[in-house]
Amino acid sequence: MKRFNPNAHGEGNLGFQIAPMIDVVFVIMLFFMVMAGAVKVENELNQKLPGTVETSKSADFTDEIIINIAVNGEILLNDEPMDPVGTHRMPHLTASLMRLKQGGDAAKSPVLVTIISEPEARYDRVVDTLDALASAEISNVTFTLSEEEE
């Protein structure tokens, strides 16, 4: 068997072959055409971003106001001290509750109050707190006793 020697015939350089390049370009073009049909089209969603709109119905969320009544008669509204122990009218507590009630009415959401009293707290401080709630026209009130930490 005789080996092929390109230099033996005098034609060592065959030149640039265009036919194989055209074949490669057609294969690549065929690949991209097939893959273009497999791509999923994203649909445009017709949605608007939220803005400031007045609501005609009540909101789903509510804030709970916690009033703590200590044994010494100190009253805390959301862990903030209110009127001194000797006052029975409690103007600071009443004013704060009225502001919270107005905010709840503006947001059209109910105002929920939880009174946490220590078991040995004086009953007249509880009554004074209820009077302040009545002055603010808050009626959603829940009572509970404080749990002692061990």
N, C-alpha and C positions, 0 to 999 in steps of 0.2 A: 504494500500500500504506500502510495506516494503522499508526502505531506505537501500542503499548499504553502507556498512561499510568495507573499505579495510582491516582494522586491524582485522576484525572478522574472515576472512578466513586464516589469517596467512601470506598472501603475500602482505605486505605493499609497498614494493619497486618493481616496475615493471621493472626497468632498463632503459637503453638508447634505445629509439626506433629509428631505422635507416630508416624505411619506410617513415615516414613523412619528414625526412631530404632529402631523395632522391627526393621526390615530389617537395619540395621547390627549390632544385638545378635545376631540369629540367624546372621549370617555369621561373626561373631567366635566365637560358641559352636560353630558347625560346624567352624571351623578348629581350635579346641582339642580337640574330640572326635576329630577325625581324627589330630591329632598325638599325642594320648595313647596311641593304639594303636601308634604307631611307636617308642615309647620302649622300650629294652631293659631287662629286669628283671635286676638283679644278684642272683646266687645267693650264699647264705651258705656259706662254706667251713668245714667242721668240722675245724679244726686247733687243736692245742695249742701254746703257746709252750714253748720248751725251758727246762728247769729243771735242778736238780742230781739226776741219776739215776746210780746205780752201773752201770758197764758190765761186761758179762761177756766181751766180746771186746776185742781189742787196738785201740788207736787207730790211725788212718791216718797221722798225722803223727809225725815223729821229729825230735829235736834232734840235731844233729851236734856232737860235742865235738872241738875242734881242739887238739892238743898240738904246740907248736913246740919244736924242739931246735936251739939255736944252736951255733955253732962253739966258743964259750967254755964250753959246757956248761950254759948257762942254759936252764931249761925254763919255758915259758909255757903255761898252761891257759886257752884262750879269751882270749889276750892279757893274762893276769894272771900275774905272776911267782910261781913256786912255791918250792920248797926251794933253799937255797944250793947252789953248784956242788960243794962238797966232800962232801956227804952222799950215801950210796949207798942208804939205805933209803927216803928221801923220804916222811916221814910226812905232811907237809901235802898232797902230791899224792895219796897213797893215801886219806887221809880225804876229800878233795874228790871223788875218783872213787867212793868208797863211797856218799857222799850222792847223787851223780848216779845211780848204779845203783839205789839204793833209790827215788828219785823215778821212775825209768823203770819199775821193777817195780810201783809203786803205780798208775801210769797205764797199765800193761799195754802199754807201747811199748818197742821195743828201743832200747838205747843204742848209738849208732854213734860210734866214735872214729877220727879221722884223725890220724896222726902225720906232721907235716911236718918233715923233717930237712934241714939244710943238708948239702951233699955232703961237707964237711970235718969234720962233727961227729964227736965221739968215739963209738966203738961201745959203750963201757961205759955211756954215758948212755942210749943207746937200750935196752940190756938192762935198766937200772934202771927205765926207764919201762915196759917190758913187765912187769917184776916187779910194779910198782905196779898195772898193769891186771889182772894175774893175781890179786893180793890182793883187788881189788875185784870179781873174777869177771866181768869184761867181756871178751867174746870176739869181738865184732864190731869188728875193728881193720883199718884200711887204712893203708898206707904210701905216702908220696909225697915227692919232693924239692922243696925250695923253688926257685922260679924267681927268678933274679936280675933286679932291676929295672934297666932301662937308661935 
